Amino acid sequence: MILLYILITLITFSLMEIVTWLTHKYVMHGLMWYFHEDHHQPGYKGIFERNDVFFIVFAVPSILLFYFGVDGGLNYLFFIGFLCVLGGYAWDLTFPFNKNLWSSSFVLFTSGWAFMSFAACILIVDVHGYQKIAKFGVIYGSNAITVYVLAGMLPILLNSVLGVQDLFYNGLVDIGLAPKLASALWAFSYMFICFVPAYIMYRKKIFIKV
């Protein structure tokens, strides 16, 4: 079985750029050009594009792979994710990571980590039964959309109004902490700030669904 997983990993790594190129050329610039066209319009001022439909086009197969890939042990999702991470690093050499633009190298790299993390969670929580360590994620996941919205709104209050982020970051840098480490510590701190309303809602059994 391990050999099969390794084979799937190698096939994934070998084909992913070919599939990406073919999809972009013959689907996005072919069959579904109507949706992709506005992505190539300079000075486009709209908030949303028809091109955004590809979020669904690409997300659905990923969700299905997650759903049907769940089985006992460290399943093939881990190996696919591992190769996606390697592929993202390789792609970064010619098309650098850019979170704001969601460059394909960044998407490939982060998706690979998502695959591996999900496979690891299946192994640890579902197979080996260590469910208590997943409580943190359960609380977050119970109101995931709400937390996501708050995570986008809180920076306006914490930074633009109160200046907390700058105070936190600059304070750590001023005492000699490396800027990247200071940024990472703020990211973790912000994650726990967002956890507080999620925890309160979970305790009060408030679950907002869309």
N, C-alpha and C positions, 0 to 999 in steps of 0.2 A: 504493500500500500504506500509506503514511503517513497518507493521508486516512482509510483504513479504521480504522487504529489510533486516530486522533483521534475518529472516530465511536464506536468501541467505548468509549473513555474517557468521552465525554459521555453515552452511554446508561447506562453503569455508574453515573455520578454521579447521573443523573436518577432511576434506578430503585431505588438501594440502600436508601433509607429506606422507600420504598413496600413493597419486598419484605420488609424487616425487620419493618415493622408488620403486614403480612399474615401473615407466618410466626408472629409472636408471638400474634396474635389467633386465627388459624384452625388452626394446627398445635400450638403449645405450650399454648394454652388451648382447643383443640378436639380434634383427632384424637389427640394425644399428651399429653393432660392428665394421664393416669395417671402419667407420668414427671415432669411439671412441678409437680404439686400440692404435693409436700413442700417445694418452694422457697418457697412462700407460707405455710408454717406457722411462726408466731412461736415462738421458743424451741426450735426443732429442735436436738437435741443430738447427732445422729449425725455422724460424720466425713464420710461420703459420703452423697449424696442420689441418688434415682432420677433427678433432674434432670441429674445428671452424664452421663447417656447422650447428652445433646445435644452434649457434647464430640466424640463420634464422628459424630453426625448432621451437624455443621457442618464437622468436620475432613475427612471423606471427600471431599466436593465440592472442597474447597480443594486436597487432595492430587492429585485427578484433574486439576484445572486446571493445577497445576504440571507434572504428568507429560505431559499432552497438549499443553501450551502451549509445550513446548521445540521451538524451530526456529531457523533461522539468523538472525543479526542481533538487534537490540534488539526483541524480539517484543512482542506486545500485553500481556504480563504487566506490563511496565514502565508502560504507560499506564494500565492498570487500577489498579496500585499507586499511581501518582501521584494519581489521582482519589480513591482511598481516603484518602490522606494529607490532601488538601484537605477531603474530607468529614469526616474526624476532627477537623480544626481547626474546621470550621463547627459540628459537633455539640458540640464542647467549649464553645461559647458558652452552650449551654443545659443541657448534661449534662457537667460537667467531667471531665477525665481523672482516673482513680483506679486506680492499679495494683493496690492490695490488693483492691479490689472487682472488678477487671477490667470496668470500666464499658464500655458499648458504644462510646463515643467513643475510649477508650484502645485497645480491640481493633481498631477500624477503622483508627486511626492507625498502630499498630505492624504490623498486617497489610499495610498499604500499603507501609511501608518494607521488609517482608519480600519482597513481590512485586517491588519495584524492585531490591532487592539481588540477588535470585535471577536476574532478567533481566540485570542487569549482569554477574553471574558467568558466565552463559551466553555473553554477548558477549565478555568478556575472556579467559576460560579456554578455552571450547570452540571459539568461532569464530576468535578471533585466536591461540589456542594458547599463551597465557602461563600455563603450568601450574605453573611453579615458585612463583609468588606464592600459589598455592592450597594449598601444602604445609601451612601452618599449619592451615587448615580441615580438610584430610584427616586430620591427626593427631587433631584434636579429634573429628571425625566417626567415626573408627574405633572409638571407645569412647564414643559420645555419651551413652548411658544411664548408664554408670559415672561420667562426668564430671558429669552432671546430679545424680546422687545425692550425689557428693562435694561439689558446690557447695552442697547443702542441709545437709550435715553439718559441713563445715569451720567455718562461723561459730560453732558451739557451742564448738569448740576455740579458734579464733583470738580470739574476742571474749569469750565467757562465761568461759572458763578462763584464757587467756593475756592477754586485754585488748589484743591487737595492733591491732584495728580502731580502738578509741577512742584509743590512743596515736598511731597514724598520723594519724587525722583531726584530733584536737585539737592535735597537734604542728604540723601545717600551718596550721591556723587561727590558732594562737598566734603564728606568725611573720608573719602578715598576709595569708595566702592566703584568697581568697574561699571561703566555705563550700561553694558549689556546685562550684567547681573542685576543692576538696579531696575532696569526695565522688566526683567523677568520676575523680580520680587513684586513689582507693582501689578503685573499680570496675575500672579497668584493671589495677591491681596484683593484684587478686583473680583476675582472668581469667588472668593469667600464673601465679599460684600453682596454679590448677586445671590449667593446661597442663602443669606438671611431671610429675604422675603419668601424664597422658595420653601424654606424650612417652616416658616410661620404658616404658610398656606397649607403645607402638608399636614401639620399638626392639627389645624382647624378643619381638615378634610375639604379644603376648597380646591377644586380641580377645574381649571378653565380649558374647555375643549373647543376646537373650531370645526 
